[in-house]
Amino acid sequence: MTGSLAVRQDVVLTPDPRRVILKLFVPGEDAALVRTRARALIARVARLDEEETGRLLRDTFDRFGARHRDLDGTFHHHYDLVRHRAARAWDLSPAARLLVGAYFSHEYAVEAAALCNPSMVTHPDQSGLGDGQVRVAISLRQIGEGHRSSIGFATAVLGPGRQLAVADRSGPLVVGQRARVRHRRDLLVAGLAEEDCDNEVTATVLDALPDRYDEGTFERVLGELPPDLLSRSTGPDTLEHVRRTNAASYATTFPTDTALHQRVLWPAVPAESNGMEDARFIRFTDESGPVYRATYTAYDGRHIATRALASSDLRRFESTPMRGPGIRNKGVALFPRTVGGRHLALCRADGETLGLTCLDGENRWQEPVPLHAPRDSWELIQVGNCGSPIETDAGWLVLTHGVGPMRRYAIGALLLDLHRPERVLARLPGALLSPDEADRDGYVPNVVYSCGGLVHAGELWLPYGASDARIGLATVPVAALIGAMVRSPPRPAAQAAE
């Protein structure tokens, strides 16, 4: 009954194996028994004569120069990373050093395996548009070799009406570069508390740090610790713990002349070394003005962790860990503004129930209030969100996901009270969008899943991943969607207070 509300549009984004980045390649590191072959390789390159070295360089630049930005600079950087392996590095000519860098480089196709789980927000650039149009930024989960995920982007223009135009995604990709970051003392406090690291060393460090500080201030505070604290048996381990917790926050930036679709957020800290998954972007507004925020799942190959992104322009991003019992699992989605002075988020802390969590004064997300548990046949395995709540006159519109037989994912909807989001006002009696025959086959079959849409001109625009193989887009009139919901009975007073 409800499936007819959603209209699938014709535009589809598919994985493009030509979208590649350059990465460091060290021969031997991918072997079962790691044995770097770097020294021998550099020695073989050094034995090439000048003519052969020049020919190989010219051929490499002819083949790859148009596919990458600053190939020369990347080769120099990769040479610098391995030059300690050279027996006589000072004897290598500039051309030989550049060629060594080429041999220690390889292309990685960021979306060769899959493209999925998009979210959509208004673009920072709204120039040059006609009546009834809005430019949007679409975040993408890109999956490449080894099932490693990164965050990419596309740009599109919505309207007028249900028209949709996705901008060209060609051109060399750029991985963000680490940038200076102003660390937050409250995040360091929350991180150390969560890891139960509380002793005289941590107390002294935290007392000496200002609310915001840079790396220089941090190192100065550590360097001024009293010797009688450092000489304790726990001193060195505590210092290492403090450094590691502080380093979990970082900033990355892109050149001003890169287009949004050329930017790639690539894993930059150990917690996300095996992937950055399912970014849920919002345009958050408070008294200081609008800022882009997102949550994503970091994966290190064994453990998952929820992290947050913040950006004023989608060019510079700050990444920080999130703490507390409310973010124990995947699928955290921030509200786009505070509600009653509270910072809120949707979550699925127990792995199967959609909940609501609140940020406390110590930057920890509190134990969640349950909103919706598995109930109907199409969602009996688990439920969660499909992006951040969307504010409407009727309430907070929450797109949900449910998992049913054969691990089949479908999308549903709830409506929460605008002022008391703990209260569920209504729910859609069935799935809004389910895998059809065109959606069911792919990298992960039988899945439709979104990380967030937006409302434009009374229409909900919902980008979704189809079986992790491609990205489609559906539209739904907001009034019709809310009108199709059934009211939820009020919870008993005792239950509502829990």
Phi, psi and omega in degrees: 000313184278340184300332182289346178294323183273130179249117177286133177270164186282339184288131180226133172262127180243155178301137181243108182291351177280349180276100189234153172239165176261132178232158174292136178233120179243107182305134179101337182289340181267005180281159179299319173252108188295123176213099183299137178253020187297315185298316181294321180296314179299320179298322179291321177296321181296334181279350177292142178284170186299321182293315180294321178299315179296320181295316180297321179295314180299318179297319180295316180292324177296321183284324192240351186302320182284345184270351185219151176271128176057057177300319180302312182296324179293317178298319177298317180297315181293325174298315181301328181288336184242000187296339177295344178278346182283133181295318180225072185301327183291344179276347181285134177289162176306321180293320180294323178296318178296321180291324174302316177301323178293319180292338178258031178229153172207158177274146175230122179275108191293335182233029182295329183270319185195160175219123190199181167048063183275159165230159187226132176222163175294141183284148177294341180252112179247023182280155172071023182258155177265181179300138176076013181247152172216139177268135183235152171255131181246118175277147185229138167272115180257132181236126181241200181307139180076014181057037179267126184260146171223173182252124176238183185217157169224160178239140179215162174241126178261141175086173358290158184065222180262020177290145180216128178231116178269129181290154178303141183249018182280173179107158182294139177276155181229127173275135180300147179256143179300140181228163178296143181228142173269107183288155178252125181298322183294329177289324176294319178300312182296321180294316180292324179293318181295328181268009176056042178253092185220106176208190185295327179293309181296321179297319180294318179297313183294324178296329185273342183275139173284175181300321176234139184207156177257180182297323180298316178296319180300313181293325178296317179297317178295322181291341181261010177297139181299138181303327182291341172278317182293332183280353178290155185298331181270356186302304182301317180295321179295317179301316179297320179296316180296316179298316182295318179294320179294321183288351179292342175263136180208167176235147176224146185220159181236152177302148183294336183268012175268142174280157183303319184290349179269353186269135180233120172274109187251146180312132186232349178228160184305324184298335182244021187299333179256010173150151172241112193243144163055059177291132177246099183271144171222163170255100187273136182234131172217196184296339180272357179108179183281147175211147177277133176227155179206157167244153174208162179264123175265139183226128182255009182104340178227324186235153173252154176210146178266132180233163182239146173244148173220138181205141176271340189218006184060024174242320173248131182235139171249132182244129181222151175290152171253145187235157172111165184292340182287345184243030184293338185235187179285172168079038174275134182225121184283148168287150183280358175201168175286152178237113183060034181080001182257139169274121186239159176208148168279151182205177176216063190296329181268003178089352184214353185239133174286126183228174179236127181237153184236141179279127180270181183292349179253021179059038175241136179277122191285168176306130188283155169269127180292137177251316185207123179255162175309131188219306183269165186299329183280358184222022187290337180285311179194159171230158178196191180262161170242050178118176183289154177299144179250125184282128174230168178298332184275342183150185177279116177275120181245120173274130183248165167236147176229149181241125183243206181303145180061028180052046181269120182267135174223165184248132177236197183204147173231164173232125181251152177298135182298323185262335178229080184297349174295343184261120176275120182274319186200164178216152177283129183278068182137181182278142174278320183216126180233158179298123172263188184297330179283338184265339198283338184261137178169197181300319173233098190295158170065041183227131157238134189204137179231154173250012172139139175238192178212166178255130175221126178055042177077006183243134172277121176259118188238101172283144182214149173275133179253104178053033179055023181250331185200170179240125175249181179215135178237152177238147181216127172297126184300317181298320180292322179296312181292324179294335180276354181282155175253141183293142177268136177295142178297142177286150174305150185303318181296319181290319181296334182277348184290000000 
